Protein backbone atom coordinates (compact mmCIF):
# COMPACT_ATOMS: atom_id res chain seq x y z
CA UNK A 1 0.00 0.00 0.00
CA UNK A 2 2.86 2.33 0.84
CA UNK A 3 4.47 1.63 -2.56
CA UNK A 4 1.15 2.42 -4.28
CA UNK A 5 0.79 5.70 -2.38
CA UNK A 6 4.38 6.61 -3.27
CA UNK A 7 3.73 5.94 -6.96
CA UNK A 8 0.59 8.12 -6.90
CA UNK A 9 2.64 10.89 -5.33
CA UNK A 10 5.39 10.55 -7.93
CA UNK A 11 2.82 10.64 -10.73
CA UNK A 12 1.44 13.91 -9.35
CA UNK A 13 4.99 15.27 -9.30
CA UNK A 14 5.47 14.24 -12.93
CA UNK A 15 2.20 15.90 -13.97
CA UNK A 16 3.19 19.18 -12.29
CA UNK A 17 6.62 19.19 -13.90
CA UNK A 18 5.15 18.41 -17.31
CA UNK A 19 2.46 21.09 -17.10
CA UNK A 20 4.81 23.82 -15.92
CA UNK A 21 7.82 22.72 -17.99
CA UNK A 22 10.09 23.53 -15.09
CA UNK A 23 11.27 21.59 -12.05
CA UNK A 24 11.80 24.84 -10.17
CA UNK A 25 8.23 26.06 -10.81
CA UNK A 26 6.75 22.62 -10.13
CA UNK A 27 8.63 22.32 -6.84
CA UNK A 28 7.34 25.74 -5.75
CA UNK A 29 3.76 24.80 -6.65
CA UNK A 30 4.03 21.48 -4.80
CA UNK A 31 5.69 23.01 -1.74
CA UNK A 32 8.88 20.99 -2.24
CA UNK A 33 12.50 21.81 -2.72
CA UNK A 34 13.84 21.23 -6.23
CA UNK A 35 16.23 18.47 -5.06
CA UNK A 36 13.30 16.64 -3.40
CA UNK A 37 11.25 16.84 -6.61
CA UNK A 38 14.21 15.66 -8.66
CA UNK A 39 14.66 12.66 -6.35
CA UNK A 40 10.96 11.80 -6.74
CA UNK A 41 11.19 11.89 -10.55
CA UNK A 42 14.37 9.78 -10.48
CA UNK A 43 12.63 7.21 -8.23
CA UNK A 44 9.77 7.02 -10.73
CA UNK A 45 12.20 6.51 -13.59
CA UNK A 46 14.06 3.82 -11.62
CA UNK A 47 10.82 1.90 -11.05
CA UNK A 48 10.00 2.05 -14.78
CA UNK A 49 13.51 1.52 -16.11
CA UNK A 50 13.01 4.43 -18.54
CA UNK A 51 13.46 8.20 -18.34
CA UNK A 52 10.20 10.21 -18.16
CA UNK A 53 11.60 13.74 -18.50
CA UNK A 54 14.29 15.23 -20.62
CA UNK A 55 15.99 18.58 -20.15
CA UNK A 56 15.46 21.29 -22.78
CA UNK A 57 16.86 24.82 -23.15
CA UNK A 58 13.59 26.08 -21.60
CA UNK A 59 13.28 23.53 -18.79
CA UNK A 60 11.96 19.97 -18.98
CA UNK A 61 9.68 18.04 -21.33
CA UNK A 62 8.24 14.51 -21.18
CA UNK A 63 9.92 11.71 -23.08
CA UNK A 64 7.88 9.25 -25.15
CA UNK A 65 7.57 7.01 -22.08
CA UNK A 66 6.73 10.07 -20.01
CA UNK A 67 3.92 11.09 -22.39
CA UNK A 68 2.40 7.61 -22.20
CA UNK A 69 2.60 7.67 -18.42
CA UNK A 70 1.18 11.20 -18.22
CA UNK A 71 -1.82 10.21 -20.34
CA UNK A 72 -2.72 7.45 -17.90
CA UNK A 73 -1.88 9.63 -14.87
CA UNK A 74 -4.37 12.24 -16.09
CA UNK A 75 -7.08 9.58 -16.23
CA UNK A 76 -6.22 8.56 -12.67
CA UNK A 77 -6.22 12.20 -11.56
CA UNK A 78 -9.67 12.80 -13.06
CA UNK A 79 -11.01 9.64 -11.41
CA UNK A 80 -9.64 10.75 -8.04
CA UNK A 81 -11.23 14.20 -8.44
CA UNK A 82 -14.59 12.61 -9.29
CA UNK A 83 -14.31 10.30 -6.27
CA UNK A 84 -13.44 13.27 -4.03
CA UNK A 85 -16.51 15.16 -5.27
CA UNK A 86 -18.71 12.12 -4.60
CA UNK A 87 -17.34 11.85 -1.06
CA UNK A 88 -17.94 15.58 -0.48
CA UNK A 89 -21.56 15.17 -1.62
CA UNK A 90 -22.03 12.24 0.75
CA UNK A 91 -20.52 14.26 3.59
CA UNK A 92 -22.77 17.24 2.82
CA UNK A 93 -25.87 15.04 2.67
CA UNK A 94 -25.13 13.79 6.18
CA UNK A 95 -25.02 17.35 7.48
CA UNK A 96 -28.60 18.04 8.42
CA UNK A 97 -29.83 21.53 7.67
CA UNK A 98 -32.45 23.46 9.61
CA UNK A 99 -33.94 26.91 8.96
CA UNK A 100 -36.05 28.51 11.70
CA UNK A 101 -37.45 31.91 12.59
CA UNK A 102 -36.88 33.61 15.91
CA UNK A 103 -38.30 36.61 17.73
CA UNK A 104 -36.02 39.20 19.39
CA UNK A 105 -36.70 38.17 23.00
CA UNK A 106 -36.06 34.51 22.26
CA UNK A 107 -32.75 35.39 20.60
CA UNK A 108 -31.52 37.00 23.82
CA UNK A 109 -30.88 33.88 25.92
CA UNK A 110 -33.25 31.01 25.17
CA UNK A 111 -32.24 30.20 21.60
CA UNK A 112 -28.46 30.64 22.09
CA UNK A 113 -28.54 28.18 25.00
CA UNK A 114 -30.67 25.71 23.03
CA UNK A 115 -28.39 25.92 19.98
CA UNK A 116 -25.37 25.19 22.17
CA UNK A 117 -27.13 22.12 23.56
CA UNK A 118 -28.21 21.05 20.06
CA UNK A 119 -24.60 21.24 18.87
CA UNK A 120 -23.55 18.94 21.71
CA UNK A 121 -26.27 16.42 20.89
CA UNK A 122 -26.28 16.68 17.09
CA UNK A 123 -23.06 18.32 15.83
CA UNK A 124 -23.91 17.64 12.18
CA UNK A 125 -26.97 19.95 12.22
CA UNK A 126 -26.39 23.27 10.45
CA UNK A 127 -28.91 25.90 11.56
CA UNK A 128 -29.96 29.12 9.83
CA UNK A 129 -31.94 31.58 11.97
CA UNK A 130 -34.13 34.27 10.38
CA UNK A 131 -34.99 37.11 12.74
CA UNK A 132 -38.15 39.17 13.13
CA UNK A 133 -41.44 39.84 14.88
CA UNK A 134 -44.48 37.63 14.34
CA UNK A 135 -45.66 40.04 11.67
CA UNK A 136 -42.75 38.79 9.53
CA UNK A 137 -42.31 35.27 10.93
CA UNK A 138 -45.80 33.91 10.27
CA UNK A 139 -45.69 34.71 6.50
CA UNK A 140 -42.24 33.06 6.37
CA UNK A 141 -43.73 29.98 8.02
CA UNK A 142 -46.64 29.76 5.58
CA UNK A 143 -44.31 30.29 2.62
CA UNK A 144 -42.15 27.34 3.70
CA UNK A 145 -39.09 29.53 4.28
CA UNK A 146 -38.72 28.32 7.89
CA UNK A 147 -39.59 25.03 9.55
CA UNK A 148 -40.88 26.63 12.72
CA UNK A 149 -40.95 30.00 14.48
CA UNK A 150 -39.77 30.55 18.06
CA UNK A 151 -41.70 33.57 19.30
CA UNK A 152 -44.78 34.72 21.19
CA UNK A 153 -47.66 32.31 20.79
CA UNK A 154 -51.33 33.23 21.33
CA UNK A 155 -53.48 31.71 24.07
CA UNK A 156 -55.83 30.32 21.43
CA UNK A 157 -55.17 29.20 17.86
CA UNK A 158 -54.68 32.25 15.66
CA UNK A 159 -55.25 30.40 12.38
CA UNK A 160 -56.48 26.90 11.45
CA UNK A 161 -53.31 26.11 9.51
CA UNK A 162 -50.98 26.75 12.48
CA UNK A 163 -50.08 24.79 15.59
CA UNK A 164 -48.69 26.67 18.60
CA UNK A 165 -46.73 24.77 21.27
CA UNK A 166 -45.96 26.84 24.40
CA UNK A 167 -42.54 26.21 25.97
CA UNK A 168 -42.05 28.95 28.58
CA UNK A 169 -43.93 31.92 30.06
CA UNK A 170 -42.41 35.40 30.04
CA UNK A 171 -43.78 38.73 31.28
CA UNK A 172 -43.83 42.13 29.62
CA UNK A 173 -43.62 45.60 31.11
CA UNK A 174 -43.39 49.28 30.33
CA UNK A 175 -39.70 49.93 29.73
CA UNK A 176 -37.79 53.17 30.33
CA UNK A 177 -34.21 54.30 30.61
CA UNK A 178 -32.96 54.20 34.21
CA UNK A 179 -32.85 58.01 34.39
CA UNK A 180 -36.40 58.54 33.12
CA UNK A 181 -38.58 60.81 35.32
CA UNK A 182 -41.00 57.93 35.96
CA UNK A 183 -38.24 55.43 36.78
CA UNK A 184 -37.67 56.74 40.31
CA UNK A 185 -41.26 56.33 41.46
CA UNK A 186 -42.35 53.53 43.77
CA UNK A 187 -45.51 53.17 41.77
CA UNK A 188 -46.64 54.41 38.35
CA UNK A 189 -50.36 54.78 37.70
CA UNK A 190 -51.69 53.87 34.24
CA UNK A 191 -52.86 57.50 33.84
CA UNK A 192 -49.22 58.64 34.26
CA UNK A 193 -48.40 56.88 30.99
CA UNK A 194 -50.73 58.99 28.88
CA UNK A 195 -48.47 62.01 28.73
CA UNK A 196 -45.39 60.00 27.75
CA UNK A 197 -43.86 59.61 24.30
CA UNK A 198 -43.75 56.08 22.92
CA UNK A 199 -41.93 53.84 20.49
CA UNK A 200 -43.94 50.65 19.98
CA UNK A 201 -44.50 47.64 17.79
CA UNK A 202 -47.42 47.87 15.41
CA UNK A 203 -50.90 47.16 16.71
CA UNK A 204 -51.14 43.58 15.39
CA UNK A 205 -48.27 42.44 17.64
CA UNK A 206 -49.23 40.72 20.91
CA UNK A 207 -47.25 43.10 23.11
CA UNK A 208 -48.84 46.19 21.56
CA UNK A 209 -52.31 44.74 22.05
CA UNK A 210 -51.41 43.94 25.67
CA UNK A 211 -50.50 47.58 26.33
CA UNK A 212 -53.79 48.68 24.80
CA UNK A 213 -55.66 46.25 27.07
CA UNK A 214 -53.77 47.51 30.14
CA UNK A 215 -54.97 51.06 29.49
CA UNK A 216 -58.50 50.07 28.45
CA UNK A 217 -58.89 48.04 31.65
CA UNK A 218 -57.93 51.17 33.57
CA UNK A 219 -60.65 53.12 31.73
CA UNK A 220 -58.11 54.94 29.54
CA UNK A 221 -57.62 55.26 25.82
CA UNK A 222 -54.66 53.46 24.20
CA UNK A 223 -51.63 55.63 23.59
CA UNK A 224 -50.48 56.71 20.16
CA UNK A 225 -46.91 55.81 19.24
CA UNK A 226 -44.56 58.52 18.07
CA UNK A 227 -42.57 55.76 16.36
CA UNK A 228 -43.82 52.35 15.24
CA UNK A 229 -41.29 49.71 14.23
CA UNK A 230 -40.69 46.02 13.71
CA UNK A 231 -37.17 46.38 15.14
CA UNK A 232 -36.70 45.50 18.80
CA UNK A 233 -33.12 46.79 18.56
CA UNK A 234 -34.43 50.20 17.51
CA UNK A 235 -36.96 50.23 20.36
CA UNK A 236 -34.26 49.58 22.94
CA UNK A 237 -31.79 52.02 21.41
CA UNK A 238 -34.34 54.84 21.26
CA UNK A 239 -35.49 54.26 24.85
CA UNK A 240 -31.92 54.12 26.19
CA UNK A 241 -31.10 57.46 24.56
CA UNK A 242 -34.33 59.40 25.18
CA UNK A 243 -37.41 59.77 27.38
CA UNK A 244 -39.56 57.62 25.09
CA UNK A 245 -41.17 54.56 26.64
CA UNK A 246 -41.86 51.17 25.13
CA UNK A 247 -43.62 47.94 26.09
CA UNK A 248 -41.48 44.82 25.77
CA UNK A 249 -40.97 41.35 27.22
CA UNK A 250 -38.66 41.46 30.24
CA UNK A 251 -36.44 38.81 28.69
CA UNK A 252 -35.64 41.15 25.83
CA UNK A 253 -33.98 43.70 28.13
CA UNK A 254 -32.19 41.14 30.35
CA UNK A 255 -28.69 42.34 29.51
CA UNK A 256 -29.61 46.04 29.50
CA UNK A 257 -31.17 45.70 32.96
CA UNK A 258 -28.02 44.06 34.24
CA UNK A 259 -25.97 46.89 32.74
CA UNK A 260 -28.18 49.51 34.41
CA UNK A 261 -29.37 50.98 31.11
CA UNK A 262 -33.06 50.03 31.12
CA UNK A 263 -35.66 49.24 33.76
CA UNK A 264 -39.25 48.08 34.00
CA UNK A 265 -41.58 50.71 35.43
CA UNK A 266 -43.66 49.61 38.47
CA UNK A 267 -47.03 50.20 36.81
CA UNK A 268 -50.01 49.63 39.13
CA UNK A 269 -51.71 47.10 36.88
CA UNK A 270 -51.83 43.31 36.54
CA UNK A 271 -48.64 41.93 35.07
CA UNK A 272 -49.05 40.79 31.49
CA UNK A 273 -47.64 37.35 30.81
CA UNK A 274 -47.00 35.89 27.41
CA UNK A 275 -46.36 32.38 26.23
CA UNK A 276 -43.22 31.74 24.24
CA UNK A 277 -43.14 28.69 22.05
CA UNK A 278 -42.98 27.05 18.67
CA UNK A 279 -45.37 27.82 15.83
CA UNK A 280 -45.45 25.46 12.86
CA UNK A 281 -47.68 24.46 9.99
CA UNK A 282 -50.31 21.89 10.91
CA UNK A 283 -49.82 19.82 7.76
CA UNK A 284 -46.02 19.71 7.98
CA UNK A 285 -44.37 17.27 10.38
CA UNK A 286 -41.09 18.62 11.78
CA UNK A 287 -37.94 16.88 10.57
CA UNK A 288 -35.39 15.28 12.86
CA UNK A 289 -33.23 18.44 13.22
CA UNK A 290 -36.30 20.54 14.10
CA UNK A 291 -37.47 18.01 16.68
CA UNK A 292 -33.96 17.91 18.18
CA UNK A 293 -33.90 21.70 18.55
CA UNK A 294 -37.40 21.79 20.06
CA UNK A 295 -36.30 19.19 22.61
CA UNK A 296 -33.20 21.29 23.35
CA UNK A 297 -35.44 24.32 23.93
CA UNK A 298 -37.51 22.34 26.43
CA UNK A 299 -34.38 21.06 28.18
CA UNK A 300 -32.88 24.54 28.50
CA UNK A 301 -36.17 25.85 29.90
CA UNK A 302 -36.25 23.11 32.57
CA UNK A 303 -32.69 23.90 33.61
CA UNK A 304 -33.51 27.58 34.17
CA UNK A 305 -36.48 26.88 36.48
MODALIN-V587695 format. One record per residue. RES is the residue in three letters. PHI is phi in degrees with one decimal (999 if undefined). Layout:
BEGIN
RES;PHI + RES;PHI
END
This chain:
BEGIN
UNK;999 + UNK;-63.5 + UNK;-63.0 + UNK;-65.0 + UNK;-62.2 + UNK;-65.1 + UNK;-67.5 + UNK;-59.9 + UNK;-64.3 + UNK;-66.5 + UNK;-63.1 + UNK;-65.0 + UNK;-66.4 + UNK;-63.7 + UNK;-60.3 + UNK;-64.5 + UNK;-65.2 + UNK;-67.2 + UNK;-66.7 + UNK;-89.9 + UNK;68.7 + UNK;-154.3 + UNK;-68.8 + UNK;-64.0 + UNK;-66.5 + UNK;-65.5 + UNK;-61.2 + UNK;-62.8 + UNK;-65.6 + UNK;-83.6 + UNK;75.5 + UNK;-116.2 + UNK;-82.9 + UNK;-64.1 + UNK;-59.8 + UNK;-65.3 + UNK;-65.9 + UNK;-61.2 + UNK;-64.1 + UNK;-64.3 + UNK;-65.4 + UNK;-62.9 + UNK;-64.4 + UNK;-65.0 + UNK;-64.1 + UNK;-64.6 + UNK;-70.8 + UNK;-91.8 + UNK;78.7 + UNK;-144.7 + UNK;-72.8 + UNK;-112.4 + UNK;-131.2 + UNK;-128.5 + UNK;-80.5 + UNK;-128.0 + UNK;-56.8 + UNK;-100.5 + UNK;149.1 + UNK;-133.9 + UNK;-143.8 + UNK;-71.4 + UNK;-79.1 + UNK;-61.2 + UNK;-65.0 + UNK;-63.3 + UNK;-63.2 + UNK;-64.9 + UNK;-68.5 + UNK;-62.6 + UNK;-59.0 + UNK;-73.9 + UNK;-64.3 + UNK;-66.5 + UNK;-63.1 + UNK;-62.7 + UNK;-60.5 + UNK;-65.0 + UNK;-65.3 + UNK;-65.6 + UNK;-63.7 + UNK;-64.0 + UNK;-64.5 + UNK;-63.2 + UNK;-64.7 + UNK;-62.9 + UNK;-64.9 + UNK;-61.9 + UNK;-65.6 + UNK;-63.2 + UNK;-63.1 + UNK;-65.3 + UNK;-67.4 + UNK;-79.7 + UNK;-78.9 + UNK;-80.8 + UNK;-110.3 + UNK;-139.2 + UNK;-122.0 + UNK;-130.2 + UNK;-110.8 + UNK;-145.1 + UNK;-80.1 + UNK;-63.2 + UNK;-64.1 + UNK;-68.8 + UNK;-79.7 + UNK;-73.1 + UNK;-137.2 + UNK;-62.3 + UNK;-66.8 + UNK;-56.2 + UNK;-67.0 + UNK;-67.8 + UNK;-65.9 + UNK;-63.1 + UNK;-68.0 + UNK;-60.0 + UNK;-63.9 + UNK;-66.7 + UNK;-82.4 + UNK;-140.2 + UNK;-64.7 + UNK;-83.1 + UNK;-75.6 + UNK;-110.8 + UNK;-110.4 + UNK;-111.5 + UNK;-115.8 + UNK;-99.4 + UNK;-110.2 + UNK;167.5 + UNK;-82.1 + UNK;-57.0 + UNK;-55.1 + UNK;-96.5 + UNK;-70.1 + UNK;-65.2 + UNK;-61.6 + UNK;-60.6 + UNK;-63.6 + UNK;-67.2 + UNK;-81.1 + UNK;79.8 + UNK;-77.6 + UNK;-131.4 + UNK;-83.4 + UNK;-155.6 + UNK;-114.5 + UNK;-105.2 + UNK;-168.1 + UNK;-62.7 + UNK;-120.8 + UNK;-73.0 + UNK;-67.7 + UNK;-123.6 + UNK;-56.6 + UNK;-87.8 + UNK;-157.3 + UNK;-66.3 + UNK;-90.3 + UNK;-116.7 + UNK;-116.6 + UNK;-114.8 + UNK;-117.7 + UNK;-63.3 + UNK;-120.7 + UNK;-149.3 + UNK;-109.3 + UNK;-125.3 + UNK;-114.8 + UNK;-122.8 + UNK;-154.4 + UNK;-76.0 + UNK;-111.9 + UNK;-138.8 + UNK;-70.9 + UNK;-63.6 + UNK;-95.8 + UNK;-65.2 + UNK;-54.5 + UNK;-83.7 + UNK;-70.8 + UNK;-87.5 + UNK;-80.3 + UNK;-74.9 + UNK;-149.4 + UNK;-116.0 + UNK;-81.3 + UNK;-53.4 + UNK;-63.7 + UNK;-66.9 + UNK;-81.3 + UNK;-68.0 + UNK;-86.9 + UNK;-83.8 + UNK;-96.8 + UNK;-132.4 + UNK;-121.8 + UNK;-139.0 + UNK;-69.8 + UNK;-73.4 + UNK;-64.6 + UNK;-76.8 + UNK;-75.8 + UNK;-58.6 + UNK;-65.8 + UNK;-65.2 + UNK;-65.1 + UNK;-65.2 + UNK;-64.4 + UNK;-59.2 + UNK;-64.8 + UNK;-57.9 + UNK;-74.0 + UNK;-63.0 + UNK;-66.2 + UNK;-91.2 + UNK;77.2 + UNK;-116.8 + UNK;-82.6 + UNK;-59.7 + UNK;-77.4 + UNK;-99.7 + UNK;-84.8 + UNK;-70.9 + UNK;-133.3 + UNK;-113.0 + UNK;-155.0 + UNK;-98.7 + UNK;-103.0 + UNK;-67.8 + UNK;-61.7 + UNK;-64.3 + UNK;-56.1 + UNK;-65.6 + UNK;-64.2 + UNK;-65.8 + UNK;-65.9 + UNK;-60.3 + UNK;-103.5 + UNK;-155.3 + UNK;-98.3 + UNK;-70.0 + UNK;-107.5 + UNK;-144.6 + UNK;-129.5 + UNK;-141.2 + UNK;-61.1 + UNK;-61.8 + UNK;-59.3 + UNK;-66.3 + UNK;-108.0 + UNK;-51.4 + UNK;-73.1 + UNK;-69.7 + UNK;-64.9 + UNK;-64.4 + UNK;-85.3 + UNK;74.9 + UNK;-95.9 + UNK;-127.5 + UNK;-147.5 + UNK;-94.1 + UNK;-73.7 + UNK;-81.2 + UNK;-74.7 + UNK;-78.4 + UNK;-158.9 + UNK;-56.0 + UNK;-69.1 + UNK;-92.2 + UNK;-106.9 + UNK;-130.4 + UNK;-91.7 + UNK;-109.0 + UNK;-170.7 + UNK;-106.0 + UNK;-111.5 + UNK;-146.8 + UNK;-72.9 + UNK;-62.5 + UNK;-85.8 + UNK;-114.2 + UNK;-80.0 + UNK;-61.6 + UNK;-76.6 + UNK;-59.8 + UNK;-62.4 + UNK;-64.3 + UNK;-62.9 + UNK;-65.6 + UNK;-70.5 + UNK;-61.5 + UNK;-65.0 + UNK;-65.2 + UNK;-62.0 + UNK;-64.4 + UNK;-65.7 + UNK;-63.8 + UNK;-62.6 + UNK;-64.7 + UNK;-64.1 + UNK;-80.9 + UNK;-76.5
END
